[in-house]
Structure formats: structure tokens, C-alpha cells
Amino acid sequence: MPPSLSPTAVEFLLTCSRHSRPFAADARFLPDGQPKPVVVFVHGFKGFKDWGHFNVLADYFARRGFVFVKLNLSHNGIVPGGTGDLEDMEAFGNNNFSLELDDLGAVLDSLYWPGEAPIPAAEMDLSRLFLVGHSRGGGLAMLKATEDARVRAVAAWAPISDIDQRWSEEVMKRWQAEGVQYIDNTRTGQRMPLYYQLVEDFQANKERLDIPTNVREKLRQPLLILHGDEDETLPVTMAHDLKSWKPDAELVILPGAGHMFGGKHPWDEDQLPRLAQEVADRTIAFFQGIK
């Protein structure tokens, strides 16, 4: 491809049949008119598509021959046209896992719109559609792959391995009685609500949202798991659990890596953090090996 080409950024708004709240996505790619494999990236809890180094990450993948798509999950607290940071706490509180899966499905569907896809069809090789998810997004990516055969492979970065074990019995009882629990965002100082509807949605959709069972019994696509041995948010044992449920998964434990692989928000450099670049390189090599 011509060395003078720079990644093109395409921004678009989507809606989901589950709700009327618009949410934003964008794609980065080199506009060379050649079909390229497509990576859809899913952020984690308290994350968003433009967090930290994620735009640098998108350009990194684009320069290596991918179309890189990332989205704001509809109820993550970001408002299209707003501040660009978490601000809608009511939406955040009403988020749940099945909503997020349906948002991700809406993004995948949009890539297939005849003549209306936000990305030119000539730029995409949709026979090589991959998912990448970080943290909670890693769990979502694995679950979505079990229900969508269009996904060819998944890379899970510091992923959750279960939803059902996230809170203690004491927390659950208080949460149900009060209808809400609050999570502190140390970066912004916000007290972020989680309404009990999240638990009710999980209970109503338990089969769909059961990560251990779905990974063990339904995840047929190749899986790459990348986790840091110094992850301060999700213990590395979660990665080993996933590997035990899917023995043919590729597991990479990165020495010295924390949950964000060296990233932070804001990120003012035009290069990836060293560990994030290693994660990206290993993921690119993994996807390139999928034929």
C-alpha cells in the first residue's frame, strides 16, 4: 500500500432495537480500496471508545492492514455531542449486560447494510471479522461470538471470566433493598450509580450471560487471552479459568502488566504504551494467522 496513506477516520451514530438512545462508533482504516479484515473493539466498565490511548491503538491497527471499529456502548455515560467524557449517570445506572450485547450486535449488523454501511464495502473483508474486548468488554466479546457465527475469532484483553461472582452476598442484599449501589470513579471523582435492574437483567438472561458455560460449550472460534500478572483490577486467575474452560485458547501472561497495559486517560503521546503495543502486536499476529 502507498506509504503516504494515513488512516481515515469515519464517525457514525447507531441505534439498537432495544432502546432509542443513539450511540457513537468510529472506524479507522487506510483508504486503499482493498478489502481488509475488520476488528471491532469493545471497551470495559467505566470505559469509552476515546479513552486514553484507544485512538492511537486504532491507528496502529489501521496502519497494519485492518479496519478498526470501536464503539461507545449506549449506556456507558457518554452523550453524543457532549463533553466526550462520562457525564450521563442516569444512563450509566440503567446499563446492563444484555443491553451491551445487543449494542454490539447493532454495530456488527451495520457493517452489512447493503449500500448503507458507514464504511465503504470495498475496504472491508467481512469474511474476516474479529472481536477485541478489554476487561468487561472481553467478556462481552466472548459471549457475542457464541451467538454470532459471523465472528471469526476473539481476543480478550484482561477479561472478566464470570458475571455471577462479581458481588458478595452482603452487597447483593443491600443492593436489592436500596435499589442502587454506587461505584466511585477515582479519575473523575464521580459516584456512579448501578441500579438493581442490572441484577434482574442478568437473572432474566442468565443462560445468555453465563460466561463459563458459554466459553466451555459454545465458543467455537479461536480465542486469544492476554492478561497481566500485576493486574490490580481483575486477578490473573480469571485468565487461567478461561483457558481451563477452552483448552485450545491461546493464553499469554504479560509480566509486569497491569489492567490497562500501561495506558491512562488522557493519553497525550502519539505512540502506544510499551505493554499496550505488545498486546496489539500479539493480537495482530493472532488474527493474521486466522485463514
N, C-alpha and C positions, 0 to 999 in steps of 0.2 A: 504494500500500500504506500502511497506517496508520503514521504517523511514530513511534508509541510502540513498535512492534515492535522487539525486539532479536534478534540471531541466536540460534538454538537450536543447541546442540552435542549431537551424538549420537555416542557412542563404541561401537565393536563390535570383536569378535575374529573373525579368519578363519583358515582353514587352506587349504592348497594340496594338490592330489593328488600333488605331487612329494615331499612330506615331511610330517612330523607336527608340525612346530614352529608353534605359533599365533603370529599377528602382529596388531598393533593397527592400526585405522584410525579416523578420525572424520570427521564431516560437520558443516558449519556452513551454516545457511540461515535465512531469515525464514519462520516458520510461518504463511503466509497462505493456505494451501490452494490456491495457484495453481501450475501446472506451470512449473518454471524450468529453464533449461539447466544441465547438470551439468559441472563441471570436476573432473577427477581429477589431483592433483598428486603428482609423483614426486621425492623428494629425491635428492641426489647422494652421492658417495663420502664416507664418514665423516659423513654427514648423518642426520637423523631427522625425523619429522613435527612435532615440537615444538621444533625448533632455532630459536634466535634469534627473529626476527620472524614466523615462519610462522603462529602463531595470529592475530596482528594481520592478516596477509595474508588468512587465511581469512575473518575477519570483514569485511574490506574487500570481498572478492568477494561475500560473502553480502548485504551492505547494497546492493549494486548489482544484485541480482536473480539471483544464481547459487546453486546448491547446490555447495559447495566441499568436496571429499573429499580427504583426504591420508592416507597410509599409512606405516607403518614396514615397509620391506622385511624379510622374515622373518629374514634372516641379517645384518642391519646392526649387530648387537651390542646392541640394546635388548632387554630382557626384560620382557614384560607383567607389570605389578605390581611392577617393580623400581625402580631409582633414578631412572628417566627419562632417564638418560644412557647412553652406551656403556659396557657392562660385560662382556658375554659375548664374550671374544676368540676362543674356540674356534669359536663360530658365525660370527663375522666372518671368520675364516680359511677357513671352508668355504663362503663365499658365492661365487656365480659369476653370470655374466650371464644364462644361460638360466633359472636359478632366479628371478632378479629379474623376467624377462619373464613367467614363469608366476605369480608372486605378483601382478603387476599384472593379469594375466588373471583371477585369482581375485576381485580387487576388482571388476573390471568385471562379471563374472558375478553377483556378489552383488547388484548393483543391479537385476537382472532376476528375482530369485527371486519366483515368484508368491505373494503374500501374506506373504512372509517377508523381504523386503528390509529392511535396517536403517533405511532412510529411507522415510517414507511415500510410496507411489506417487503420491499426489495432488500431492506437492511437486516431482516430477521430470518434466522433458520429456526423455526419453531419446532422442528423435529429434535432440537437440542435445547430444551427448556429446563433450566436448573433453578433450584431454590437455595438461597442462603439465609439463615436466620441467626440472630445473635440473642443469647440469653432466653427470655420468654419467646422471642421470635424464632429461636431454634426449635423449641417445642412445637410452635405453630407450623413451621416448615415441614417437620416430620409428619405431623398429623395431616396436613393438606396433601402431602404426597400419597398417603394411604388412601385418599378418596378421589384423587385426580390423576389418572394414568397419563395425562399429558406431560407430567413432571418426569424427567429422565433420571435425575439424581439430586441429592440433597447434601449440603454442607452445613453442619450445625456448629456454631461458634459459642463456646461456653454455655451450652444449652441447659434448660431445665429438663429433668428426667421424669417429672411427675407433677401433676397439679394437685392431686388429692392430699398430698402430705405437706402442703405449704404452711399450714397454720395449726397451732396446738388446739387441743380440745377446749382449753380455757378461753383462748382467743375466740374460737368459734361460738361458744355460748354467749360471751359478751357481745360479739358482733351481731348475732341474731337478736338479742334482747334490745340492743340500741339501734339496730338498723344500719349502722355505719361504723367503720373504723378509719382512722387517719394514718397516713404514711407521711413521714417527714421527707422533704426533698432538701438535702443538705446544700445542694448547689444554689437553689433559688430561695430557700427559706420558707417555701410554701408547705402548708399542711394539706395533703392531698387526700380527698375522701375516696373510700371504696364502699359503695352501698352493698347491702347484703344480697341484692339481686345477682351479684356475681356468683355467689354460692348456689343460689337457686337455679341459675342457668347451668352451672356445672352439674348439679344433681339431675336436671331435666335432660341433659345431653351427655350423660356420663359415658356411654359406650363410645360416642364420637370423640370425646375428650380424654379418654384413658390412654395416656402415652405408653406406659409399659406394655399393655396388651396389644395396642396397635403396632408398636415397633416390633414386638415379638411375632405377631401373627399376620400382619397385613402390609408391612413396609417391604415391598419387593425391590424398590430401586436401590442402587448403590448409595451408601451413606458414608460421609466423612465427618468425624467428630474431632474438633480441636478444642483443647481446654488447657488453661494454665495451671501449673502446680501451686501457684500462690494466689489463686482466685479467692478474693476476700468476700465475694457475694454468694457464689454457688460452689459448694465443695467439689473437688475433682472426683470424688467418689461417684458423682452423678454420671460422669463420662464413662466410668468403668461399668456402671449399671447398664447403660445403654449398649455398650459393647457386649455385655453378657446376654442381653436380650436379642441382639443381632450380631452373631459371631463373625459374619462376613464384612461387618463395618470396618472401615479404616480408622484407627484411633491414634491421634497424635497428642502427646502431653508436652506442652512447651515449658521448659524450665524457666523459672523467674517471671512468668507471665501472670498478671492479674486479670481481673474480669474484663477490662476494656482494652487489653493488649497494648497498653501504653498511651491510649487516646484520652483526651479530655475535651471539655467544652468551655469556652470556644477553643478552636484549633487554628492558629494563625500561620502555620507553615504550609509550604506547597509540597512537602514530602510527607509520606506516611511515617508514623512511629515505627521504629525498627521491628518490634514484635508484630504489629499490625501488618506490616509488609510481608513478614514471614507467613502469617496466616493467609494473606491474599495469594502469595506465590504458591503455597501448598494447595490452596483451593483451585487456583487456575490450572495447575498441573493435574489435579484430580479430574476436573471437568474435561480437560483436553484428552484425557485417557478414556472418556466415555464415547464409544463409537456407535 
